[in-house]
Structures are given as C-alpha cells and as structure tokens.
Amino acid sequence: MNATQSPLVAPRFTMRFSSTPRGARLARRMCENRLDAWGVPYGSDAHDVLTLIAAELCANAVQHGHVSGRDFHLLLTADPATRTVRIEVSDTRGERLPALVTSPSACAEGGRGLLLVEALSDRWGHRPRAAGGPGKTVWAEYAVPGSISLTPLP
C-alpha cells in the first residue's frame, strides 16, 4: 500500500428503526440492499440466509423487545479477511432475553425464529446493550462462501 491509499475498512451499516413491523421490514430491506452492494448478490444462497437472519432478529426486537417510544438499532458489518458478516440488533428490553424453544407446544405459539437463526448462522448470542441505555443486543454471524466476492465499498 502506498502513502496515498487508505487502509481497507470493514464494510459497516448502522441505523435506528421504529420498533414496529414496518420498521422491521425496512431494516430487512436495507440489509438486502447493503449486502448486494458489498458483493453478496440478490438471489444467492448467502444473501437469502443473511436476509432471513436479519429479518428474524429485527422481528424479535419488535415483538419481544418493544418499549413504547423507543427504537431498535441495527448494525451490519462484514469482515473481508474472515469473510464473515455479523448482524447485531439492539432493543431496550434487557429483561426479556432470547431463548430457544424446547417444547412442541411452545413452538405452536411462535418462537421458531431463533431456531432458524440457530440453524442458519455459524454463531449467535446475546449480550447487554453496549451503547449506553437499557436493553440487549442479539447478534449472529455467517461465513460467506468463497464463491462470493465480499468487498468493501470504496
């Protein structure tokens, strides 16, 4: 790298959305668009998997993390070196932690979203919200296959 080139910066997208079904749909669409811009093309298996993971995490933030008048926060990052995309969704309900459904009767009432996240992601988890304020962050990581060129934006 010469002195006029800037170092590679990992692609990053962050935005707050209203804690409503409409906000969750918009967040999913923004993820779809950003992934395509980063080289994970529409229609690819990786794009579909990442979009589904983002949709589930955003829907859970709206359904289980909603506090009236408070938004949820989405952070999408890609690491070209490890070919990993990380999705983080933060809400303001720290007392309602995510849990996988273990009984068929509970699954009938919902709760299958985290099962999808568990099955599709390489890793996932949750932690207290780091950026000040109450709440939690639920995150998932997915390694993009080598056939896709995960590239940072200029």
Buried (B, 14 or more C-beta within 10 A) or exposed (E): EEEEEEEEEEBBBEBEBBBEEEBBBBBBEBBBEBBBBBBBEEEBEBBBBBBBBBBBBBBBBBBBBBEEEBBBBBBBBBBBEEBBBBBBBBBBBBEBEBEEBEEEEEEEEEBBBBBBBEEBBEEBEBEEBEEEEEBBBBBBBBBBEEEBEBBBEE
